[in-house]
């Protein structure tokens, strides 16, 4: 066999990057699209304007299709800062996400509806220390469409945990954001090769907007 010529060829040569089909009961997860990540004045800001617009479209499709929609935020107080001390040592700017601060609020351009859960987390994954897994199970979901920020941090961690909880994973490329292009692209590549499907926006819209299997 000839030597692969690029990363994608190498991964295929090693048996990675198989096709993972989405299920019929998807949920939309909006990870940390809070002002602390979307507002340029925040020390944690990511380049999120394109992702916000894409998520707005996905929210419309998910709501029309009767899909579960769940949001996450990150909030620290005196007690939980101690719990997350190791994480905060690596990312000191997380201290901006203080209870009562505007930085922990979901961006109003994609505000949750009253019946859509907003789950509070302390670490990267939307699953760790939250009721997300139970919420997905209660709604009979088999697939998660993961959006938000950052691609190389909380989105990736959520995608990995979703797979480990038995869910098919779809990450719409236009609906995730990061602070720098190289980690953004590298993590999209890795998610697509190992954990899920990195999709076009229209494919995710079609998936969420299809006939709901909920009873």
N, C-alpha and C positions, 0 to 999 in steps of 0.2 A: 504494500500500500504506500502510495506517495505521501510525503510529509505535508500536513495541512499548511495552508498559506495564510490563514488569519485566525483570530480567536474563535469565531463562530465555527469554522471548519474543525479546529482543534477540539472544541467541545463536542461536536457531532461525532468526531472520530473516537472520542472517549465514551460515547454513549449517553451524553447529556442533551438537553434541549428537546425532549420528546413533546408530543402534542398532548395537551391537557384540555379536555372538553369541559366547558362550563355546564353546570346543572340547570334545572328548570325553576329553581326557587332562590333567586339571588337576593342579597341584601346590599345596601349601599352604606359603606363606612366612611365617614368624613373625619380624618385624623388631624386634630390640632389646628384646624383653620381658625385660630383665635387671633385677636389683634396683636398678641405678642409675636406672631409669625408673619402676619399680613401687613402690618403697619410699618412703613419705612423708618419711623422714629424709634422703634423697639430695637434693643441690642440683639435680639434673636431673629431679626427680619430675614425672610427668604423672598425670592423673586416670585411672588404668588399671583400676580394679576391675571395671567393666562389661566392658571389653575382655578382661580375663583370663578371666572367666566365659564369654564368647562364644568365645574361642580354645580353651578347654577342650572345648567342644562341637564345634568344627570339627576339632580334633585327633582326637576320637573318631570322627567321620565319615570323616576322611581315612584313618585307620589301618584302619578297617573296610572301606573301599573300595579298599585297596591302593595308595593314592596316595603319591607322594613328599612328604615333609615335610622342610623345611629351616629352621633357625634362624640368626639372626645375633646377634653380640655386637660390642662395640667395646672394644678393649684397646690401651692405649698403654704403651710402655716408652721408655727413653732415646732409642733410635734412631728409633722411629716417631713420637715427639713432634716430631722435626725434620721428618719427612715431612709431617705434618699441621699444621705450624706456622700456616699461614694460617687453617685452620679453627678451631684452638684460640684464635687471636687474636680471632676473632669470638665464640666460645663458650668462655670460660675455664673454666667448670665442667666441661668435658669432661676436664680433668685429674684429676677424681675417678676416671675409668675406668682406673685404673692396673693393670698386670699384677699378679696376686696378690690384688687387692682383691675383697671380696665383691660390690661393685657390678657387676662384669662377669659375674656368674653368672646364668644363666637363672632366672627366678622358679620356685621349686620347685612351685608350683601347676600349672605347665604344662611340667614338665621333659621334655626330649627322651628318647626311647628310645635304647638303645645304638647302634642302626644308623641313627639320624637325624643328619645332619651339622649341626654348629654352625660356621658360617663367621665368621671374624674379619675385621672391616672397620675402616678408619680414617676413612672419610668417610660421607656420607649414604646413598648408594645401596647396596643389597645386592649389586649387580652389580659396582661399581667396585672393582678390585683383589682380587676373590674368584673362586673357581671356580664361582659359581652358574650362569652361562650354560652351562658345560660339563656341570654336573650335570643341569640341565634337559634338555639335548640328549641326554645318555646315557640318560635315562629316557623319551625320546620325548614329552616334555610339549608341549602346545600352548597352555596357559592357566595363568596364575598367580593364585591367590587371595592377595592381599597383606593382611596384618594387622600390628598392632603399634603402635609409637610412634616419633616423633610424626607425626601426620597431616600437618602442614605441613612436616615435615622429611624424615625418612628414609623414611616411607611414600610420600609424594609422589615423592621422588627415585627410589625403587624402581619405582613405577608407571610413571613416564616412561621409565626405562631398559628396563623389561620390554617396553613397546610398541616401543621402538627396536630391541630384539632380536627382534621378530617375534611376541611372545606376546600373546594376548588377556588383558585385565586385569580382574579382579573385586576390588572392595574392599568387604567387608561393613561397613556403617556401624557396627554395634555392636561390631566387633572392632578398631577403631582408636581412638587416644586422643591428646590433646594437653594443653597446659598452660592454654590459654585457649580459650573457646568461639568467638570470632570467627575466628581463623585456622583452627580445626578445621573449621568450617562452610564457610568460603571455599574451603579446599583440597578438601574433598569435592565442592563444586559444580564446581570447575575440573577435577578428575579426571574427574567424570562427563560434563563437556561435551567434553573433549579427548582423554582417554587411556584410558578404560575404563568399566566399569559399576559404579556405587555401588549395592550390592544390599542387600536385606533379609537377615537372618541365615539364615532358612529356605531361601532360594534358594541360598545358598552351601553350606549343609548338603546340600541335594539334589544339587548339582553334585558335591561331593566324595564323597558316599556312593553315587553311581550305580555301575553295573557298570564295573569297571576294564578298560581296554584293554591293560594291561601283559601282556607275555609272560614 
